[in-house]
């Protein structure tokens, strides 16, 4: 089969059935009959020369060939959705920027990064938070323009991505100013037995911190493990414990004198990355944000 023989109408019907996993639901969505959808799928399978679905009663599952075709259909129609979004925006003079950020990323860092566009009346922002794998999947479907992360994505030849280092920040030990103001501690040497609030096990820093303490034979008392940086910020402010985190998380409290940094690590740092798809539509706005490394 040549490219000009590919029936994109058939491919679209196949894509919706594969997405929904059910002929009836696909027919309802497409405002047609189940028999019409089934006929379209059958014609497409005949043109491809292989079965795309394995049928077990009413249940449909993708064959190996079906999974391959579905992966390409996701990209094709994902790009189509992106194109429509861009056209709708450009028609009204609006640039749309869709940013995903991992749940463990500081919201202060995210706000600092997008700050240049917050006052731009010609930009509409979409901000999503979630687990890295889910965000990367949405990036691959062209539902996000960029993912901000504090960890690199593993290399995968089947899912090529661009990962740009935006900058890094040293890790600080902070506590309430009224209790810890005159104290200066070494990290990790002076942490033995101290009550600490730490980033949770999913955070990129946690394994590094524990390895550092283990090497120094230091055992702090862990009082809280918090993945969400907004919550860790509140813990740092209100608990009275010392908290290990990047200073950007509590930048406002440090500036106001509510919290004070009593120590800094010379070993640990949090790194920030912008992850993009290699074949994405180029946005000058996004390029300028990524270029602002620091």
NUMAR-889716 format. One record per residue: z, x, y of N, C-alpha, C in turn; residue in three letters. Coordinates in steps of 0.001 Angstrom, whole numbers, padded with zeros to 6 digits. Layout:
<sites>
Z_X_Y_Z_X_Y_Z_X_Y_ALA
...
</sites>
This chain:
<sites>
000000_000834_-001193_000000_000000_000000_000000_000872_001247_UNK
-000902_000576_002177_-000980_001291_003440_-000087_000594_004477_UNK
000231_001334_005547_001132_000786_006554_000591_-000515_007147_UNK
-000727_-000575_007367_-001278_-001776_007974_-001204_-002983_007041_UNK
-000929_-002719_005747_-000795_-003808_004782_000639_-004309_004660_UNK
001558_-003614_005317_002966_-004006_005230_003191_-005274_006045_UNK
003688_-006301_005412_003944_-007571_006068_005384_-007572_006584_UNK
005536_-007431_007889_006879_-007336_008461_007598_-008675_008430_UNK
006840_-009756_008334_007478_-011059_008174_008192_-011123_006825_UNK
007527_-010660_005781_008153_-010595_004464_009364_-009659_004491_UNK
009194_-008523_005153_010281_-007550_005234_011481_-008146_005953_UNK
011247_-008930_006997_012343_-009553_007736_013091_-010553_006857_UNK
012363_-011357_006102_013006_-012316_005205_013838_-011577_004153_UNK
013258_-010518_003597_014000_-009715_002622_015280_-009180_003255_UNK
015195_-008664_004479_016349_-008064_005170_017471_-009083_005356_UNK
017111_-010311_005756_018151_-011318_005975_018806_-011736_004661_UNK
018000_-011873_003607_018583_-012228_002310_019503_-011109_001822_UNK
019060_-009862_001973_019875_-008728_001548_021163_-008637_002353_UNK
021089_-008929_003661_022280_-008880_004511_023275_-009968_004127_UNK
022753_-011164_003863_023623_-012303_003590_023968_-012436_002109_UNK
023120_-011849_001237_023376_-011891_-000199_023187_-013252_-000825_UNK
022457_-014132_-000127_022346_-015502_-000627_021083_-016153_-000053_UNK
020256_-016726_-000903_019018_-017363_-000461_019283_-018570_000434_UNK
020241_-019400_000036_020499_-020625_000796_020969_-020310_002207_UNK
021921_-019374_002337_022423_-019026_003667_021315_-018415_004522_UNK
020460_-017591_003885_019342_-016998_004628_018379_-018087_005096_UNK
018089_-019058_004233_017182_-020144_004601_017756_-020956_005761_UNK
019069_-021209_005726_019703_-021953_006817_019601_-021176_008126_UNK
019832_-019874_008065_019758_-019052_009274_018341_-019017_009833_UNK
017346_-018968_008918_015949_-018861_009317_015295_-020217_009574_UNK
016088_-021300_009399_015605_-022665_009652_014363_-022985_008815_UNK
014473_-022667_007536_013396_-022989_006613_014017_-023358_005270_UNK
013183_-023628_004279_013696_-024032_002979_013983_-022814_002102_UNK
014843_-023031_001112_015165_-021955_000168_013920_-021551_-000612_UNK
013087_-022523_-000977_011874_-022215_-001746_010905_-021380_-000916_UNK
010866_-021613_000400_009979_-020830_001265_010455_-019380_001348_UNK
011760_-019206_001455_012306_-017850_001500_012054_-017143_000176_UNK
012293_-017850_-000929_012085_-017275_-002259_010626_-016861_-002448_UNK
009705_-017677_-001939_008276_-017359_-002069_007918_-016116_-001258_UNK
008504_-015991_-000080_008262_-014810_000754_008760_-013544_000056_UNK
009940_-013637_-000537_010508_-012481_-001237_009638_-012108_-002431_UNK
009172_-013132_-003179_008327_-012878_-004342_007030_-012188_-003944_UNK
006413_-012642_-002845_005178_-012013_-002368_005428_-010565_-001941_UNK
006561_-010340_-001325_006891_-008983_-000883_007103_-008067_-002085_UNK
007791_-008553_-003105_007998_-007769_-004320_006667_-007456_-004999_UNK
005767_-008429_-005020_004442_-008188_-005619_003683_-007120_-004847_UNK
003813_-007125_-003511_003120_-006140_-002696_003735_-004752_-002898_UNK
005066_-004687_-003000_005751_-003413_-003221_005493_-002906_-004636_UNK
005385_-003836_-005579_005127_-003455_-006962_006373_-003271_-007793_UNK
007521_-003618_-007219_008787_-003501_-007953_009721_-004619_-007533_UNK
010665_-004935_-008428_011677_-005938_-008091_012648_-005358_-007064_UNK
013004_-006173_-006096_013947_-005744_-005059_015335_-006333_-005283_UNK
015382_-007453_-005998_016656_-008091_-006308_016795_-008249_-007815_UNK
018007_-008083_-008295_018348_-008440_-009675_019027_-009800_-009604_UNK
018553_-010742_-010364_019064_-012106_-010293_019934_-012406_-011498_UNK
021146_-012882_-011216_022082_-013290_-012255_022570_-014688_-011893_UNK
021820_-015683_-012367_022113_-017038_-011933_021764_-017176_-010458_UNK
022754_-017607_-009668_022541_-017741_-008233_022883_-016460_-007477_UNK
023418_-015513_-008182_023863_-014283_-007535_022720_-013286_-007423_UNK
022582_-012668_-006241_021554_-011668_-006000_022205_-010316_-005723_UNK
021661_-009291_-006328_022100_-007931_-006020_020866_-007052_-005890_UNK
020943_-006060_-005041_019802_-005190_-004790_019576_-004225_-005951_UNK
018341_-004063_-006320_017984_-003008_-007271_017994_-001666_-006532_UNK
017764_-000588_-007251_017697_000724_-006596_016591_000742_-005543_UNK
015434_000178_-005905_014343_000104_-004938_014715_-000810_-003770_UNK
015387_-001887_-004071_015830_-002805_-003024_016780_-002142_-002042_UNK
017678_-001301_-002552_018603_-000587_-001668_017861_000379_-000765_UNK
016827_001026_-001305_016032_001943_-000496_015298_001183_000611_UNK
014654_000074_000239_013919_-000722_001225_014875_-001290_002268_UNK
016061_-001725_001816_017048_-002291_002741_017495_-001258_003774_UNK
017687_-000005_003340_018107_001044_004268_017079_001232_005382_UNK
015793_001208_005012_014747_001334_006023_014671_000080_006896_UNK
014852_-001098_006281_014811_-002344_007054_015936_-002383_008077_UNK
017099_-001865_007707_018232_-001809_008647_017851_-001012_009879_UNK
017195_000128_009666_016775_000952_010800_015686_000267_011616_UNK
014712_-000320_010920_013589_-000959_011622_014074_-002102_012505_UNK
014856_-003004_011931_015279_-004169_012704_016460_-003846_013616_UNK
017227_-002805_013241_018256_-002333_014170_017630_-001797_015446_UNK
016536_-001025_015289_015810_-000523_016460_015206_-001673_017256_UNK
014750_-002705_016538_014215_-003875_017225_015277_-004551_018081_UNK
016491_-004668_017528_017589_-005258_018287_017930_-004396_019499_UNK
017929_-003079_019298_018205_-002179_020419_017137_-002340_021492_UNK
015875_-002413_021083_014782_-002574_022044_014964_-003839_022877_UNK
015311_-004954_022213_015498_-006205_022946_016643_-006096_023930_UNK
017727_-005431_023515_018862_-005241_024417_018484_-004413_025620_UNK
017709_-003357_025378_017277_-002508_026487_016345_-003282_027430_UNK
015414_-004070_026844_014479_-004834_027671_015204_-005887_028495_UNK
016184_-006544_027879_016948_-007556_028609_017713_-006920_029760_UNK
018246_-005722_029509_018969_-005030_030562_018041_-004559_031659_UNK
016922_-003926_031278_016026_-003368_032274_015372_-004455_033108_UNK
015200_-005638_032500_014581_-006735_033246_015449_-007162_034417_UNK
016755_-006996_034292_017659_-007368_035383_018221_-006150_036101_UNK
017638_-004969_035819_018092_-003750_036481_019425_-003240_035970_UNK
019786_-003645_034762_021091_-003291_034205_020925_-002276_033080_UNK
021750_-001243_033095_021809_-000288_031980_023004_-000647_031111_UNK
022772_-000750_029818_023843_-001094_028883_024257_000166_028138_UNK
025545_000434_028135_026079_001597_027430_027119_001114_026437_UNK
026865_001382_025138_027737_000901_024065_028468_002098_023459_UNK
029775_002129_023684_030593_003283_023308_031598_002873_022241_UNK
031610_003611_021136_032636_003433_020127_033613_004590_020202_UNK
034882_004335_019944_035880_005416_019931_036808_005224_018745_UNK
037166_006326_018094_038071_006228_016946_039437_005748_017432_UNK
040124_005044_016548_041392_004432_016920_042452_005457_017309_UNK
042317_006690_016819_043310_007712_017118_043014_008469_018405_UNK
041936_008105_019096_041575_008791_020338_042387_008232_021499_UNK
042829_009122_022383_043588_008698_023552_042752_007786_024438_UNK
043318_006631_024812_042621_005732_025722_042505_006356_027110_UNK
043451_007215_027473_043332_007924_028752_042118_008846_028738_UNK
041896_009529_027604_040724_010397_027526_039450_009575_027632_UNK
039410_008448_026925_038234_007589_026972_037974_007114_028397_UNK
039032_006682_029093_038850_006207_030466_038377_007333_031376_UNK
038944_008516_031204_038503_009661_032012_037020_009947_031777_UNK
036586_009810_030523_035202_010144_030176_034216_009152_030783_UNK
034564_007864_030765_033648_006855_031281_033839_006600_032776_UNK
034822_007248_033402_035146_006966_034803_033924_007017_035743_UNK
032985_007985_035557_031849_008043_036484_031006_006766_036534_UNK
031062_005942_035482_030217_004739_035475_031000_003468_035795_UNK
032320_003567_035935_033125_002364_036146_032820_001686_037471_UNK
032419_002465_038457_032135_001886_039770_030646_001617_039978_UNK
029858_001794_038914_028413_001596_039022_028073_000138_038720_UNK
027597_-000621_039711_027326_-002050_039484_026129_-002300_038584_UNK
025364_-001268_038257_024174_-001443_037438_024400_-001063_035984_UNK
025674_-000926_035601_026011_-000545_034233_026909_-001606_033609_UNK
026565_-002018_032404_027423_-002891_031602_027940_-002068_030427_UNK
029251_-001996_030285_029876_-001208_029226_030313_-002108_028072_UNK
030074_-001629_026856_030670_-002223_025668_031521_-001146_025011_UNK
032814_-001408_024862_033746_-000436_024288_034304_-001000_022996_UNK
034181_-000242_021918_034702_-000658_020610_035607_000433_020052_UNK
036616_000016_019322_037521_000961_018683_037574_000659_017198_UNK
037706_001712_016382_037773_001485_014941_037875_002775_014182_UNK
037704_002692_012868_037719_003870_012017_036376_004595_012152_UNK
036404_005899_011971_035214_006708_012200_034039_006256_011347_UNK
034251_006015_010060_033146_005652_009177_032479_004347_009616_UNK
033281_003376_010004_032725_002110_010460_031917_002269_011737_UNK
032411_003094_012649_031691_003332_013897_030390_004086_013647_UNK
030435_005057_012735_029223_005815_012409_028182_004896_011783_UNK
028637_003957_010950_027704_002997_010347_027034_002162_011436_UNK
027784_001746_012442_027221_000960_013540_026283_001808_014390_UNK
026615_003082_014524_025726_003999_015246_024392_004125_014512_UNK
024457_004224_013189_023248_004334_012389_022373_003099_012448_UNK
022979_001951_012735_022222_000691_012858_021808_000423_014303_UNK
022044_001416_015180_021661_001318_016594_022446_000227_017317_UNK
023660_-000039_016836_024522_-001010_017494_025481_-000342_018466_UNK
025531_000977_018430_026283_001778_019389_025383_002910_019876_UNK
025616_003362_021102_024857_004481_021643_025547_005815_021382_UNK
026861_005810_021303_027619_007043_021120_028971_006695_020519_UNK
029512_007616_019736_030862_007481_019193_031672_008681_019672_UNK
032824_008409_020271_033735_009464_020684_034787_009641_019595_UNK
035009_010891_019220_035901_011178_018102_036695_012453_018372_UNK
037852_012552_017733_038620_013793_017795_038483_014591_016500_UNK
037458_014289_015742_037117_015078_014569_035606_015059_014357_UNK
035094_016116_013768_033665_016178_013485_033332_015310_012281_UNK
032095_014885_012216_031666_014129_011038_031164_015111_009988_UNK
031457_014854_008711_030965_015751_007651_029446_015782_007624_UNK
028884_016925_007302_027434_017056_007201_026910_016181_006072_UNK
025819_015462_006340_025227_014580_005347_023724_014520_005602_UNK
022920_015141_004738_021465_015168_004968_020834_013789_004991_UNK
021489_012795_004354_020958_011438_004355_021336_010668_005622_UNK
022208_011274_006435_022656_010608_007659_022798_011659_008759_UNK
021672_012188_009245_021740_013237_010263_022301_012703_011574_UNK
023213_013455_012149_023841_013064_013406_023966_014285_014304_UNK
024013_014045_015601_024294_015100_016555_025753_014996_016984_UNK
026461_016109_016903_027885_016137_017243_028092_017176_018342_UNK
028394_016722_019565_028533_017606_020716_029998_017753_021099_UNK
030466_018986_021193_031835_019233_021629_031945_018952_023120_UNK
032804_018018_023493_032988_017672_024898_034059_018532_025561_UNK
035026_018968_024785_036114_019759_025340_037305_019736_024413_UNK
038388_020332_024843_039603_020381_024029_040816_020373_024939_UNK
041953_020082_024340_043193_020059_025104_044328_020580_024231_UNK
045168_021491_024774_046300_021988_023984_047317_020886_023721_UNK
048073_021068_022671_049082_020095_022279_050414_020430_022939_UNK
051047_019389_023446_052313_019570_024162_053444_018871_023422_UNK
054652_019303_023720_055871_018660_023259_056502_018025_024485_UNK
056564_016700_024516_057048_016013_025718_058269_015177_025402_UNK
059065_014934_026441_060255_014106_026306_060629_013524_027649_UNK
061573_012568_027667_062019_011966_028921_062582_013024_029867_UNK
062162_012982_031127_062546_014021_032087_064044_014070_032319_UNK
064721_012919_032272_066159_012915_032557_066982_013568_031451_UNK
066365_013784_030300_067103_014370_029175_066656_015784_028854_UNK
065372_016081_029057_064816_017348_028585_064294_018252_029697_UNK
064569_017933_030953_063914_018614_032059_064127_020119_032082_UNK
065314_020579_031736_065627_022017_031864_065339_022786_030580_UNK
064840_022103_029554_064657_022745_028256_063242_023284_028105_UNK
063130_024459_027527_061833_025023_027177_061885_025459_025719_UNK
060980_024920_024912_061000_025171_023477_059734_025873_023024_UNK
059887_026706_021999_058726_027331_021367_058264_026446_020216_UNK
056940_026372_020072_056354_025567_018990_055669_026522_018009_UNK
056080_026518_016731_057007_025587_016082_058423_026141_015909_UNK
058692_027351_016367_059937_028044_016017_061191_027237_016339_UNK
061199_026496_017447_062418_025806_017885_062476_024343_017455_UNK
061607_023929_016553_061551_022516_016180_062413_022168_014970_UNK
062979_023143_014329_063752_022890_013108_064892_021911_013390_UNK
064897_020780_012668_065950_019784_012799_065820_018847_013980_UNK
064866_019063_014869_064708_018190_016032_064051_016865_015639_UNK
064457_015792_016302_063858_014481_016063_062529_014394_016817_UNK
061469_014134_016062_060135_014121_016649_059382_012845_016319_UNK
058549_012428_017242_057524_011418_016976_056195_012152_016888_UNK
055413_011844_015855_054189_012591_015582_052989_011660_015471_UNK
051779_012186_015709_050582_011422_015355_050604_011100_013860_UNK
050040_009967_013485_050061_009538_012091_049191_010393_011191_UNK
049297_010187_009886_048561_011003_008912_047047_010982_009081_UNK
046506_009918_009681_045046_009854_009865_044570_010699_011034_UNK
045488_011095_011893_045089_011842_013081_044693_013263_012705_UNK
043655_013783_013356_043135_015114_013025_044181_016206_013205_UNK
045157_015990_014075_046157_017022_014366_047268_017114_013329_UNK
047469_016038_012592_048680_015961_011769_048728_017050_010703_UNK
047636_017226_009971_047616_018238_008907_047805_019638_009499_UNK
047211_019889_010671_047370_021194_011315_048825_021440_011700_UNK
049465_020396_012225_050861_020529_012644_051765_020827_011453_UNK
051566_020100_010365_052421_020301_009191_052193_021675_008571_UNK
050942_022133_008566_050656_023470_008041_051320_024537_008894_UNK
051320_024355_010203_051952_025308_011116_053456_025363_010885_UNK
054097_024209_010740_055540_024167_010502_055896_024766_009145_UNK
055067_024499_008143_055327_025031_006815_055250_026557_006811_UNK
054267_027097_007516_054118_028551_007581_055312_029201_008269_UNK
055890_028505_009235_057042_029040_009978_058361_028660_009328_UNK
058310_027945_008182_059514_027487_007483_060397_026646_008396_UNK
059752_025750_009150_060432_024875_010094_060312_023439_009609_UNK
061428_022695_009650_061434_021315_009179_062021_020383_010237_UNK
061189_019845_011110_061690_018859_012077_061998_017539_011390_UNK
062778_016702_012050_063080_015360_011538_062058_014394_012122_UNK
061214_013866_011278_060172_012952_011739_060768_011552_011877_UNK
060801_011048_013104_061368_009726_013370_060295_008644_013491_UNK
059074_009051_013806_057994_008062_013929_056661_008741_013652_UNK
055766_007995_012987_054382_008429_012739_053481_007338_013302_UNK
052674_007678_014286_051932_006655_015020_050473_007072_015156_UNK
049562_006272_014589_048136_006555_014706_047602_006215_016090_UNK
048038_005081_016617_047514_004609_017892_048146_005382_019043_UNK
047292_006030_019852_047811_006873_020923_048486_006071_022029_UNK
048058_004834_022249_048723_004005_023253_050160_003713_022833_UNK
050361_003488_021535_051713_003249_021031_052542_004522_021055_UNK
051926_005644_020706_052643_006921_020737_053084_007245_022164_UNK
052274_006864_023127_052631_007045_024543_053905_006271_024878_UNK
054008_005026_024386_055206_004227_024639_056421_004812_023934_UNK
056218_005293_022716_057310_005938_021981_057816_007147_022753_UNK
056893_007954_023257_057279_009142_024021_058088_008762_025249_UNK
057703_007675_025880_058359_007259_027122_059721_006618_026892_UNK
059859_005846_025808_061028_004978_025677_062010_005365_024584_UNK
061648_006268_023667_062507_006523_022511_063602_007543_022770_UNK
063344_008493_023669_064289_009597_023849_064009_010769_022931_UNK
063121_010572_021935_062749_011672_021051_061722_012563_021744_UNK
061548_013738_021210_060438_014574_021622_059189_014116_020871_UNK
058054_014217_021517_056809_013721_020939_055737_014790_021017_UNK
055011_014957_019923_053923_015928_019851_052604_015191_020103_UNK
051909_015580_021167_050648_014913_021503_049875_015717_022548_UNK
048590_015398_022748_047848_016008_023857_048345_015441_025188_UNK
048436_016279_026208_048979_015834_027489_048182_014681_028098_UNK
046874_014587_027773_046066_013533_028361_046594_012156_027992_UNK
047277_012040_026853_047801_010750_026410_048860_010237_027384_UNK
049646_011142_027954_050747_010747_028849_050546_011324_030248_UNK
049292_011443_030668_049014_012089_031951_049682_011362_033119_UNK
049729_010038_033068_050333_009281_034169_051849_009473_034204_UNK
052485_009476_033032_053942_009652_032969_054346_011052_033390_UNK
053542_012049_033039_053837_013421_033466_053698_013552_034977_UNK
052662_012938_035526_052439_013010_036968_053558_012301_037727_UNK
054059_011191_037175_055123_010430_037839_056502_011036_037621_UNK
056609_012014_036727_057899_012637_036463_058765_011873_035483_UNK
058182_010855_034833_058935_010105_033814_059100_010957_032566_UNK
058053_011688_032202_058090_012602_031070_057882_014025_031564_UNK
058316_014963_030748_058134_016377_031068_057708_017110_029804_UNK
056824_018071_029967_056422_018909_028834_057432_020026_028675_UNK
058044_020095_027500_059065_021123_027255_058533_022257_026385_UNK
057271_022159_025997_056679_023221_025198_055210_022968_024984_UNK
054446_024036_024747_053018_023931_024470_052684_024795_023265_UNK
051780_024303_022433_051348_025071_021275_050219_026010_021671_UNK
050316_027234_021228_049222_028195_021437_048248_028172_020262_UNK
048556_027346_019264_047742_027292_018046_046970_025972_017947_UNK
047661_024872_018221_047065_023553_018038_046353_023085_019290_UNK
045226_022422_019091_044524_021762_020173_043737_020594_019611_UNK
043580_019580_020441_042748_018445_020035_041367_018633_020640_UNK
040353_018458_019800_038972_018585_020261_038333_017214_020323_UNK
037438_017064_021282_036790_015781_021511_035278_015945_021345_UNK
034673_015006_020603_033251_015098_020276_032531_013808_020664_UNK
031277_013979_021075_030368_012846_021257_029357_012883_020116_UNK
029308_011815_019338_028427_011742_018171_027296_010763_018483_UNK
026076_011220_018306_024912_010378_018583_023925_010468_017424_UNK
023055_009471_017334_021993_009469_016324_020815_010270_016862_UNK
020149_011058_016027_019074_011931_016523_017851_011186_017031_UNK
017608_009975_016542_016393_009255_016932_016681_008114_017900_UNK
017792_008209_018587_018164_007149_019504_017263_007134_020732_UNK
017271_005970_021398_016583_005859_022675_017368_006662_023713_UNK
016684_007506_024455_017356_008368_025419_017836_007559_026630_UNK
019115_007705_026959_019692_007089_028139_020160_008200_029074_UNK
019574_008266_030270_019967_009319_031213_021444_009223_031551_UNK
021948_008004_031633_023363_007790_031928_024245_008450_030876_UNK
023903_008242_029609_024676_008827_028515_024534_010345_028497_UNK
023325_010834_028740_023111_012283_028760_023990_012948_029799_UNK
024130_012319_030963_024950_012908_032024_026427_012904_031655_UNK
026887_011890_030939_028287_011852_030506_028563_012938_029461_UNK
027644_013092_028509_027812_014103_027473_027777_015514_028081_UNK
026983_015686_029134_026878_017002_029773_028139_017386_030520_UNK
029012_016388_030807_030263_016669_031531_031317_017192_030567_UNK
031111_018356_030010_032066_018934_029067_033219_019549_029839_UNK
034397_019504_029237_035554_020101_029889_036847_019515_029372_UNK
</sites>
